[in-house]
Amino acid sequence: MKVLIAEDDAVSRLMLRRAIEHLGHEVLVATDGTDAWELYRQHVVDVIVSDWLMPGMDGLDLCRRVRAAQRETYTYFMLLSSLDGKQHFMQGMQAGADDYLTKPLDREELQARLQVASRVTSLHRQLAEKTRELEVANHALAESARRDPLTGLGNRLQLREDLYRLQRWLDRYGRGFGVALCDVDRFKLYNDHYGHVAGDEVLQAISRAVAETIRAGDMAYRYGGEELLVIMPEQSAETSIVAMERVREAVERLDITHVSNRPYGVVTISIGLVAVGQGEPLAWETVLNQADAAMYRAKAAGRNRVALAADPASGTAPHPSVLLGAIASREPDFDEARSVE
């Protein structure tokens, strides 16, 4: 172990150092409590053996500071004093000490106490490691709970949380944004012809293409069975169209054969796009309805295209609000067909 000695008496300090080094431990030496505190701040130590009575910062004050530091690793603290009796023992324990030794120091007793310290610090290290592993596992579990298991995109839970943050961002800065609803063209026919396993693989490939094409600050979610939702903060109508055209082209370039998707012969997507200008008083439910209607228009116009929603009405709709109501009102089951093909 690494042991820090705090002892103002030179003879006692030398004897204590030699005894601890003889037992095979690394030793740091401080001449008083203040010096010991500075060494503790600079090094990770397993054990502190500190004299009680020292000029400046005494052993009790040093112990209290060490406990208040709340490091990840635990430091076993021994108080060393010529003061005997239960009163002093209890006073040291209340300050946060783990053990109390009286002078003159017995080497065999010191060895036994250091063995106890080794066991205690080892247990604390194991506990800290288990805690870190648990934190990593909990973080991974929280992430997986917010990801669609098939596509790897955000799911409805992630969407709800992001919309709360986006709403605060909009309230504070009032900047425009784009919302795009993407739907795989004639997806039911694809499943009927190639099978549902192949359909799942198509959704995975499209989701990867979308995630790799949008900007780092944009957010993509699996919104329905074959519907993907993309939110693009700080995008105008013009830049949103450019961004979604890139997405549409990326999906078409996958060149996944789809004989029922005439006249293209490959898997394509149709996209309904809403661009909300800075400070427009538009409700989220209205935004989604407009994106949905624009996507239907893209389908009706021949599919494999981006359709921009009509200019949103202003002055009558409420200020943008969290999408939770809209999500609840049209949350399709992934096994149900809401598809417009």
Phi, psi and omega per residue, in radians:
M1 nan 2.845 3.004
K2 -1.724 2.085 -3.028
V3 -2.018 2.263 3.083
L4 -1.792 2.151 3.110
I5 -1.768 2.287 3.016
A6 -2.110 1.852 -3.060
E7 -2.635 2.175 -3.093
D8 -1.475 -0.348 3.136
D9 -1.494 2.166 -3.012
A10 -1.120 -0.741 -3.118
V11 -1.155 -0.830 3.119
S12 -1.075 -0.668 -3.140
R13 -1.106 -0.756 -3.132
L14 -1.164 -0.768 3.140
M15 -1.098 -0.740 -3.127
L16 -1.155 -0.713 3.130
R17 -1.100 -0.823 -3.122
R18 -1.101 -0.673 -3.131
A19 -1.134 -0.748 -3.100
I20 -1.266 -0.693 3.096
E21 -1.150 -0.600 3.109
H22 -1.105 -0.502 3.110
L23 -1.444 0.010 3.024
G24 1.649 0.256 -3.112
H25 -1.778 2.675 3.048
E26 -1.429 2.455 -3.021
V27 -2.191 2.336 2.914
L28 -1.935 2.458 -3.031
V29 -2.087 2.298 3.053
A30 -2.184 2.500 -3.072
T31 -1.560 -0.197 3.080
D32 -2.819 -3.131 -3.090
G33 -1.147 -0.659 -3.136
T34 -1.144 -0.772 3.095
D35 -1.095 -0.691 3.140
A36 -1.134 -0.693 3.129
W37 -1.098 -0.728 3.110
E38 -1.129 -0.700 3.096
L39 -1.157 -0.670 3.115
Y40 -1.101 -0.662 3.128
R41 -1.191 -0.470 -3.081
Q42 -1.604 -0.353 -3.037
H43 -2.278 2.722 2.963
V44 -1.652 1.985 -3.103
V45 -2.030 2.598 -3.141
D46 -1.528 -0.644 -3.048
V47 -2.407 2.464 2.958
I48 -2.061 2.204 3.013
V49 -1.944 1.923 -2.984
S50 -2.172 2.348 2.983
D51 -1.149 2.599 -3.133
W52 -1.344 -0.939 -3.042
L53 -1.636 1.931 3.101
M54 -2.482 2.643 3.093
P55 -1.174 2.643 -3.125
G56 1.299 -2.013 3.120
M57 -1.489 2.061 -3.136
D58 -1.509 -3.122 -3.064
G59 -1.102 -0.647 3.133
L60 -1.138 -0.795 3.129
D61 -1.117 -0.685 3.099
L62 -1.082 -0.774 3.141
C63 -1.070 -0.763 3.138
R64 -1.086 -0.703 3.128
R65 -1.152 -0.717 3.126
V66 -1.081 -0.766 -3.139
R67 -1.188 -0.607 3.136
A68 -1.253 -0.369 -3.113
A69 -1.136 -0.536 3.060
Q70 0.920 0.950 3.063
R71 -1.279 2.849 3.089
E72 -1.162 -0.669 3.106
T73 -1.548 2.596 -3.106
Y74 -1.655 2.403 3.094
T75 -1.937 2.101 3.121
Y76 -1.369 2.240 -2.996
F77 -2.037 2.146 3.064
M78 -1.966 2.247 3.022
L79 -1.658 2.372 -3.117
L80 -2.114 2.159 -3.056
S81 -2.718 2.697 3.010
S82 -1.480 -0.132 3.105
L83 -1.338 2.187 -3.099
D84 -1.982 2.908 3.085
G85 1.960 2.723 -3.096
K86 -1.117 -0.574 -3.094
Q87 -1.061 -0.791 -3.140
H88 -1.237 -0.650 3.098
F89 -1.043 -0.839 -3.128
M90 -1.155 -0.636 3.114
Q91 -1.098 -0.712 3.105
G92 -1.172 -0.729 3.116
M93 -1.105 -0.697 3.131
Q94 -1.138 -0.489 3.111
A95 -1.337 -0.230 3.104
G96 2.003 0.100 3.136
A97 -1.252 2.661 3.107
D98 -1.689 -0.426 -3.071
D99 -2.653 2.846 -3.068
Y100 -2.468 2.124 3.120
L101 -2.060 2.481 3.134
T102 -1.844 2.581 3.067
K103 -1.495 2.660 -0.062
P104 -1.221 2.564 -3.005
L105 -1.311 2.321 3.057
D106 -1.693 2.156 -3.035
R107 -1.144 -0.696 3.127
E108 -1.164 -0.654 3.087
E109 -1.156 -0.703 3.087
L110 -1.061 -0.752 3.131
Q111 -1.061 -0.765 3.141
A112 -1.113 -0.735 -3.129
R113 -1.159 -0.641 3.111
L114 -1.208 -0.549 3.047
Q115 -1.128 -0.721 3.063
V116 -1.094 -0.760 3.131
A117 -1.053 -0.679 3.129
S118 -1.098 -0.752 3.120
R119 -1.112 -0.763 -3.093
V120 -1.153 -0.819 -3.127
T121 -1.164 -0.588 3.085
S122 -1.122 -0.745 3.100
L123 -1.101 -0.696 3.116
H124 -1.140 -0.673 3.094
R125 -1.111 -0.752 3.108
Q126 -1.093 -0.725 3.124
L127 -1.127 -0.711 3.121
A128 -1.116 -0.692 3.124
E129 -1.147 -0.761 3.098
K130 -1.089 -0.660 3.122
T131 -1.126 -0.743 3.097
R132 -1.090 -0.752 3.117
E133 -1.087 -0.694 3.131
L134 -1.163 -0.691 3.112
E135 -1.108 -0.721 3.101
V136 -1.105 -0.772 3.139
A137 -1.120 -0.711 3.123
N138 -1.145 -0.671 3.107
H139 -1.128 -0.758 3.112
A140 -1.112 -0.672 3.122
L141 -1.154 -0.719 3.109
A142 -1.116 -0.671 3.100
E143 -1.144 -0.787 -3.115
S144 -1.152 -0.523 3.120
A145 -1.213 -0.273 -3.120
R146 -1.900 0.183 3.140
R147 -2.055 2.427 3.008
D148 -1.216 2.189 -3.027
P149 -1.137 -0.450 -3.111
L150 -1.461 -0.853 -2.999
T151 -1.677 -0.363 -3.068
G152 1.404 -0.027 3.085
L153 -1.422 3.009 3.074
G154 -1.102 2.573 3.077
N155 -1.787 -2.941 -3.084
R156 -1.109 -0.627 3.106
L157 -1.108 -0.800 3.100
Q158 -1.083 -0.686 3.135
L159 -1.085 -0.797 3.130
R160 -1.019 -0.823 -3.110
E161 -1.126 -0.739 -3.137
D162 -1.144 -0.602 -3.128
L163 -1.213 -0.585 3.032
Y164 -1.060 -0.796 3.122
R165 -1.155 -0.719 3.125
L166 -1.112 -0.658 3.137
Q167 -1.101 -0.753 3.104
R168 -1.113 -0.673 3.123
W169 -1.114 -0.745 3.122
L170 -1.148 -0.738 3.140
D171 -1.077 -0.608 -3.069
R172 -1.429 -0.764 -3.009
Y173 -1.881 -0.422 3.082
G174 1.120 0.450 -3.100
R175 -1.522 2.717 -3.077
G176 -1.279 2.938 -3.131
F177 -2.768 2.852 3.094
G178 -2.045 2.529 3.076
V179 -2.235 2.198 -3.102
A180 -2.165 2.296 3.064
L181 -1.896 2.048 -3.058
C182 -1.906 2.337 -3.128
D183 -2.314 2.337 3.141
V184 -1.237 2.261 -3.101
D185 -1.265 2.280 3.078
R186 0.867 0.834 -3.072
F187 -1.246 -0.603 3.104
K188 -1.094 -0.715 3.109
L189 -1.135 -0.627 3.091
Y190 -1.087 -0.822 3.131
N191 -1.082 -0.721 -3.137
D192 -1.111 -0.632 -3.056
H193 -1.497 -0.741 -3.015
Y194 -1.830 -0.226 -3.128
G195 1.721 2.749 -3.055
H196 -1.243 -0.511 3.090
V197 -1.109 -0.782 3.090
A198 -1.118 -0.628 3.098
G199 -1.091 -0.706 3.086
D200 -1.098 -0.715 3.131
E201 -1.120 -0.616 3.080
V202 -1.120 -0.790 3.124
L203 -1.070 -0.682 3.113
Q204 -1.134 -0.762 -3.132
A205 -1.141 -0.732 3.124
I206 -1.132 -0.744 -3.129
S207 -1.077 -0.717 3.099
R208 -1.111 -0.727 -3.141
A209 -1.097 -0.715 3.122
V210 -1.129 -0.849 -3.097
A211 -1.083 -0.612 -3.121
E212 -1.396 -0.314 -3.057
T213 -1.662 -0.625 -3.104
I214 -1.244 2.880 3.125
R215 -1.196 2.832 3.136
A216 -1.080 -0.568 -3.110
G217 -1.480 -0.125 3.119
D218 -1.429 2.820 -3.061
M219 -2.252 2.315 -3.113
A220 -2.139 2.478 -3.085
Y221 -2.447 2.654 2.908
R222 -1.479 1.986 -3.008
Y223 -1.678 -0.570 3.112
G224 -2.568 -2.825 -3.113
G225 -0.924 -1.067 3.093
E226 -2.093 0.339 -3.141
E227 -1.761 2.319 3.048
L228 -2.057 2.474 3.130
L229 -1.999 2.321 3.114
V230 -2.157 2.243 3.077
I231 -1.954 2.245 -3.048
M232 -2.139 1.612 3.116
P233 -1.076 2.539 3.054
E234 1.011 0.711 3.065
Q235 -2.061 2.383 3.041
S236 -1.508 3.101 3.086
A237 -1.053 -0.760 -3.096
E238 -1.137 -0.830 -3.113
T239 -1.236 -0.546 3.093
S240 -1.149 -0.707 3.108
I241 -1.091 -0.787 3.123
V242 -1.041 -0.769 -3.120
A243 -1.116 -0.754 -3.115
M244 -1.298 -0.506 3.021
E245 -1.122 -0.669 3.076
R246 -1.089 -0.714 3.122
V247 -1.125 -0.812 -3.138
R248 -1.040 -0.780 3.138
E249 -1.149 -0.641 3.136
A250 -1.108 -0.690 3.106
V251 -1.175 -0.762 3.141
E252 -1.104 -0.617 -3.129
R253 -1.229 -0.241 3.044
L254 -1.080 -0.445 3.036
D255 1.001 0.787 3.102
I256 -1.516 2.061 -3.062
T257 -1.054 2.306 3.104
H258 -2.546 1.575 -3.013
V259 -1.133 -0.407 -3.104
S260 -1.507 -0.106 -3.121
N261 -1.659 1.289 -3.134
R262 -1.374 2.519 0.083
P263 -1.654 0.187 -2.947
Y264 -1.448 -0.659 3.129
G265 1.366 -0.022 3.082
V266 -2.314 2.908 3.109
V267 -1.206 2.297 3.100
T268 -2.351 2.986 3.070
I269 -2.265 2.643 2.990
S270 -1.944 2.459 -3.002
I271 -2.221 2.238 2.996
G272 -1.802 2.243 -2.976
L273 -2.161 2.350 3.034
V274 -2.116 2.250 3.063
A275 -1.962 2.029 -3.131
V276 -1.728 2.123 -3.117
G277 -1.344 2.931 -3.100
Q278 -1.032 2.163 3.038
G279 1.306 0.157 3.139
E280 -1.199 2.270 -3.131
P281 -1.408 1.404 -3.036
L282 -2.221 2.313 -3.124
A283 -1.381 2.626 3.130
W284 -1.054 -0.674 3.139
E285 -1.078 -0.671 3.077
T286 -1.142 -0.708 3.105
V287 -1.009 -0.827 -3.120
L288 -1.152 -0.731 3.118
N289 -1.068 -0.700 3.128
Q290 -1.195 -0.699 3.080
A291 -1.099 -0.685 3.117
D292 -1.120 -0.800 3.138
A293 -1.125 -0.673 3.117
A294 -1.161 -0.652 3.098
M295 -1.131 -0.686 3.054
Y296 -1.061 -0.681 3.133
R297 -1.168 -0.641 3.079
A298 -1.113 -0.673 3.079
K299 -1.111 -0.810 -3.081
A300 -1.152 -0.494 -3.107
A301 -1.435 -0.018 3.088
G302 2.205 0.002 3.124
R303 1.192 3.044 3.115
N304 0.956 0.885 -3.134
R305 -2.759 2.928 3.081
V306 -1.882 2.256 3.091
A307 -2.055 2.216 3.140
L308 -1.572 2.327 3.133
A309 -1.144 2.737 3.073
A310 -1.103 2.753 3.112
D311 -0.966 2.243 -3.116
P312 -1.164 2.521 3.072
A313 -1.191 2.568 3.138
S314 -2.238 2.722 3.064
G315 1.656 -0.385 -3.116
T316 -1.974 -0.577 -3.130
A317 -1.380 2.670 3.125
P318 -1.242 2.891 3.063
H319 -1.068 2.606 -3.123
P320 -0.834 2.269 3.135
S321 -2.187 2.906 -3.060
V322 -1.055 2.509 -2.973
L323 -1.362 0.086 -3.005
L324 -1.022 -0.720 3.138
G325 -1.122 -0.714 3.139
A326 -1.173 -0.683 3.133
I327 -1.118 -0.779 -3.116
A328 -1.126 -0.600 -3.053
S329 -1.339 -0.410 3.141
R330 -2.431 0.994 3.128
E331 -1.709 1.623 -3.072
P332 -1.295 2.567 2.978
D333 -1.271 2.419 -3.082
F334 -1.124 -0.327 3.126
D335 -1.634 -0.101 3.116
E336 -1.648 2.570 -3.125
A337 -1.588 1.878 2.944
R338 -1.869 0.105 -2.983
S339 -1.081 2.463 3.019
V340 -1.738 0.042 3.060
E341 1.019 nan nan
